[in-house]
Amino acid sequence: MVPIGKSNARCRRARLAFVGAGAIVLCACVSGPDYEAPPAVAAVAEAERFANENEPEADEDAVPASGPWWAEIGGTELAALIGELNTQNLDLAAARARVEQAGAVARQARARRLPAVRASGDGGGLRLLDPPGFPWADTYSAAISASWDTDIFGRLRNADRAARLRADAALLSQNALRQSLAAEIARAYVGAFALMRQIEIAEGLSESFSETAMLSDERYRAGSQTVSALDVQISRQNAAAAAASIPNLEAQYVVRLQTIDILLGRLPGTTTLSFAEMAEAGALPAASVGEPSGVLRNRPDVAFAEASFRAALSDIGVARADLYPTITLSGVLQQASSPANVLGAETLIANLVGEVVAPLYEGGRRRAEVRRAEAAARELGAEFEQTALTAVGDVEAALAQEQASADTVALRAVSLEAARLSDAIASERYAAGRVGLLTVLETRRALDAARQDLVAADEARLNARIDLRLALGGDWFDDSERQASP
């Protein structure tokens, strides 16, 4: 015959083992789905090269680019602007505050998995009415209480993981904003440089037309048979038309500078630029693009979509765990003092309680939450795929534009050289009285158009490089962090 005490102990151990085994099985059932790359993302990861990528030409004399990519466009002046952007831009300041908020939420979620310990105390007076005249006596009590959610089914664990992933996503969103703003600064810088060149061309053309008008007027007054009063007026009209385009170009230039001011948190009208180290568009070094899978690692918007998708999978685990009971352990250690004839000596009281709270009936609310979480994960999974495909598409488009703009710059340079030669021949012949004014005006306008076309081609070439860098992503800033989790 087995003693009763031993029998009860064995039963308790058996029940604990059964409950523990059941909890392990249920934990496996209620955890969130394991992450698996969606089909489109897997296809991007397996791709070997971009469709529009050209094989780089070997150049033994080429010097590897150093420093951030924007230095190859605007040198130290543009680098200084983007460096200031990181500390002064107000949108980035708001983004940093959002990162701090997400980090605080993640720390709160982690803290919920730990025991909560509280201290309390009170004091007062006690007087017995029977027998009469018993004096007042001071009483006090102090207690320390602790409670811990055992989280057997993983509700808090999954909530912690989801919060940490969303903290990471907040930082990735900030990095995406930083890159977008840096590209915006670079485009504004390139655009301002193009406008400055257009202003210089317009001023030169106006001066050239003015000189032609003066020469025409002198020859007309001298009685030349090849110049008429109409020629004089036409040349004056062309000079005035060229000068008339300058104020609008100057206004556009001011707007570009004000765009930079606002991006840098400056009062509009502060920025001045020299463009002392501006790159020649036709001499840009080749850009390395790597494999398509790189956009999954380097594009912060893609990484943000992935983190959001992973967080949604953890949300499913939270919703599933919420279907099962919550088991909480709590304990209290209390010390009390009272009059000797009532409670005797000081008393130390310890209390340990286990609490199980199980949902019985809520009209299907919890199961509906599971279905909602699963649908939200499917939504974010589809958005993750779309973002990855869009990122690859951005790189492909930027590569195509990069090549097209490079070819355009080369052809525009050839066209400009031919226009310069034509204008020089026409001017020489007009000075000798061998051709009429209309020929000179025509070659002059062709030269102006060729110059403007080359400026536009150079701007497009530099912007194509900016777009390619933005499409590829990457760690542009030394202080960028890949994780925001506490």
Residue pairs with C-beta under 8 A, 6 or more apart in sequence:
23 152
23 153
26 152
26 153
26 324
27 152
27 153
27 154
29 320
30 153
30 154
30 317
30 320
30 321
30 323
30 324
31 154
31 158
31 317
31 320
31 321
32 158
32 161
32 313
32 314
32 315
32 316
32 317
32 318
32 320
33 313
33 316
33 317
33 377
34 313
35 309
35 310
35 313
37 45
38 309
38 381
38 382
38 384
38 385
39 385
40 385
40 386
40 388
40 389
41 296
41 306
41 384
41 385
41 388
44 292
44 293
44 295
44 296
44 388
44 389
44 391
44 392
45 292
45 293
45 296
46 293
47 291
47 292
47 293
47 392
48 291
48 292
49 291
49 292
50 289
50 292
50 392
50 395
50 396
50 399
51 396
52 396
52 399
52 400
52 403
53 289
53 399
54 399
54 403
56 286
56 288
57 286
62 285
65 71
65 72
65 285
67 79
68 79
68 82
68 476
69 287
69 465
69 469
69 476
70 78
70 79
70 82
70 182
70 186
70 469
71 78
71 79
72 279
72 284
72 285
72 465
73 186
73 189
73 190
73 278
73 279
73 284
73 462
73 465
73 466
74 81
74 186
74 189
74 190
74 275
74 277
74 278
74 279
75 276
75 277
75 278
75 279
76 277
77 273
77 274
77 275
77 276
77 277
78 185
78 186
78 189
81 185
81 189
81 260
81 264
82 182
82 185
82 186
84 264
85 92
85 178
85 181
85 182
85 185
85 263
85 264
86 92
86 178
86 477
86 479
88 264
88 265
88 266
89 181
89 263
89 264
89 265
90 265
91 177
91 181
92 174
92 177
92 178
92 181
95 173
95 174
95 177
95 178
96 174
98 170
98 173
98 174
99 167
99 170
99 171
99 174
99 484
101 170
102 163
102 166
102 167
102 169
102 170
102 171
102 484
103 167
103 170
103 484
103 485
103 486
105 163
105 166
105 167
106 160
106 163
106 164
106 166
106 167
106 484
106 485
106 486
107 486
108 163
109 156
109 159
109 160
109 162
109 163
109 164
110 160
110 163
110 164
110 486
112 149
112 156
112 159
112 160
113 149
113 151
113 156
113 157
113 160
114 148
115 146
115 147
115 148
116 146
116 147
116 148
117 144
117 145
117 146
118 144
118 145
118 146
119 142
119 143
119 144
119 145
120 142
120 143
120 145
121 140
121 141
121 142
121 143
122 140
122 141
123 138
123 139
123 140
123 141
124 138
124 139
124 140
125 136
125 137
125 138
125 139
126 136
126 137
126 138
126 139
126 338
126 339
126 342
127 134
127 135
127 136
127 137
128 134
128 339
128 341
128 342
134 341
137 338
137 339
138 337
139 336
139 337
139 338
139 339
140 336
140 337
141 334
141 335
141 336
141 337
142 334
142 335
143 332
143 333
143 334
143 335
144 332
144 333
144 334
145 330
145 331
145 332
145 333
146 330
146 331
146 332
147 328
147 329
147 330
147 331
148 328
148 329
148 330
149 156
149 326
149 327
149 328
150 327
150 328
150 329
151 157
152 324
152 327
153 320
153 321
153 324
153 325
154 317
154 321
155 317
155 318
155 321
155 322
155 326
157 317
158 314
158 315
158 316
158 317
158 318
158 321
159 314
159 318
161 311
161 314
161 317
162 311
162 312
162 314
162 315
162 318
163 311
164 485
164 486
165 307
165 308
165 310
165 311
165 314
166 307
166 308
166 311
167 484
167 485
167 486
168 307
168 483
168 484
168 485
169 304
169 307
169 308
169 311
170 484
171 481
171 483
171 484
172 300
172 301
172 303
172 304
172 307
173 300
173 304
175 300
175 477
175 480
176 299
176 300
176 301
176 304
178 476
178 477
178 480
179 300
179 470
179 473
179 476
180 470
181 263
182 476
183 466
183 467
183 469
183 470
184 259
184 263
185 260
185 263
185 264
186 466
187 463
187 466
188 256
188 259
188 260
188 263
189 260
189 273
190 459
190 462
190 463
190 466
191 256
191 459
192 253
192 256
192 257
192 260
192 273
192 275
193 273
193 275
193 278
193 459
194 455
194 456
194 458
194 459
195 249
195 252
195 253
195 256
196 253
196 275
197 455
198 249
198 452
198 455
199 246
199 249
199 250
199 253
201 448
201 451
201 452
201 455
202 242
202 243
202 245
202 246
202 249
203 246
205 242
205 444
205 448
206 239
206 242
206 243
206 246
208 444
209 235
209 238
209 239
209 242
209 441
209 444
210 239
212 235
212 238
212 239
212 430
212 437
212 440
212 441
212 444
213 232
213 235
213 236
213 238
213 239
215 431
216 227
216 231
216 232
216 235
216 437
217 232
219 226
219 227
219 433
220 227
220 228
220 229
220 231
220 232
224 433
226 433
226 436
227 437
231 436
231 437
231 438
234 437
234 438
234 441
235 437
235 441
238 441
238 444
238 445
242 448
257 269
257 271
257 272
257 273
258 268
258 269
258 271
260 266
260 271
261 267
261 268
261 269
261 270
261 271
262 268
264 271
279 462
280 458
281 405
281 409
281 457
281 458
281 459
281 461
281 462
282 406
282 409
282 410
282 413
282 458
282 461
284 406
284 461
284 462
284 465
287 402
287 465
287 468
287 469
289 395
289 399
289 468
289 472
290 472
292 392
292 395
294 472
295 302
295 388
295 391
295 392
295 395
295 471
295 472
295 473
296 302
296 303
296 306
296 388
296 391
297 303
298 472
298 473
298 474
298 475
299 391
299 471
299 472
299 473
300 473
301 387
301 391
301 473
302 384
302 387
302 388
302 391
302 473
304 387
305 380
305 383
305 384
305 387
305 388
306 384
308 380
308 383
308 384
309 377
309 380
309 381
309 383
309 384
312 373
312 376
312 377
312 379
312 380
312 381
313 377
315 373
315 376
315 377
316 370
316 373
316 374
316 377
318 373
319 366
319 369
319 370
319 372
319 373
320 370
322 359
322 366
322 369
323 359
323 366
323 367
323 370
324 358
325 356
325 357
325 358
325 359
326 356
326 357
326 358
327 354
327 355
327 356
328 354
328 355
328 356
328 357
329 352
329 353
329 354
329 355
330 352
330 353
330 354
330 355
331 350
331 351
331 352
331 353
332 349
332 350
332 351
333 348
333 349
333 350
333 351
334 348
334 349
334 350
334 351
335 346
335 347
335 348
335 349
336 343
336 346
336 347
336 349
337 343
337 346
337 347
338 344
338 347
359 366
391 471
391 473
394 467
394 470
394 471
395 468
395 471
395 472
397 467
397 471
398 464
398 467
398 468
398 470
398 471
399 468
401 460
401 464
401 467
401 468
402 464
402 465
402 468
404 464
405 457
405 460
405 461
405 463
405 464
406 461
408 457
408 460
408 461
409 454
409 457
409 458
409 461
412 450
412 453
412 454
412 457
413 454
415 450
415 453
415 454
416 447
416 450
416 451
416 453
416 454
418 450
419 443
419 446
419 447
419 449
419 450
419 451
420 447
420 450
422 443
422 446
422 447
423 440
423 443
423 444
423 446
423 447
425 443
426 435
426 439
426 440
426 442
426 443
426 444
427 440
427 443
429 435
429 439
430 436
430 437
430 439
430 440
475 482
